Amino acid sequence: MIGNWKISRVSESQRFVLYAHAYLNSAQLSCEHMAAHEAQRTWPNATVVLMLAAHFVELFLKGAILGRESHAKVGDHRIDLLSEKYRQLYPEPAFEFEVPFRTEYPSMSEAEIQALKKTEPVPSIFFRYPIRKPGVEWEGIHAFEAPGFLKILSSLASAYERIGKAI
């Protein structure tokens, strides 16, 4: 039997990191299954892989942030904001890694960026639901390619192995 008591004495920061690892493992297994079996290459399966990977990133950043600032507010689901906070707390080169699920805004003013951010869904919402709300589709055209995303997941796994123990 397994239970939450097995990690009850582990720091909150490390619990976030442990959960992050579980989400990453699940994303990798699901993505490998999609890459190996053409019948599994569906948009619903792709969004599950993306959701698991995005949640890994979110939890990993939250665990790292709490590792250096135990009373930090980490309730936000915006990976871009969590990433900024992470980079502030971990400026050392040893803690660098490519954070996916961030949006770049080239050639846009700060006002335009802030207005756009208010309309963008966070990955934990976007990849979790098939529609924005009843009768309203998500904007844009979205695609996924399993073998390519496996490379991103592999990079995240390397970052986890390298950074996770040092947090």
Buried (B, 14 or more C-beta within 10 A) or exposed (E): EEEEEEEEEEBEBBBBBBBBBEBBBBBBEBBBBBBEEEEBBEEEBBBBBBBBBBBBBBBBBBBBBBBBBEEBEBEEBBBBBBBBBBEEBBEEEEBEBEBBBBEEEEEEEEEEEEEEBEEEBBBBBBBBEEEEEEEEEBEEEEEBEBEEBBEBBEEBBEBBEEBBEEB
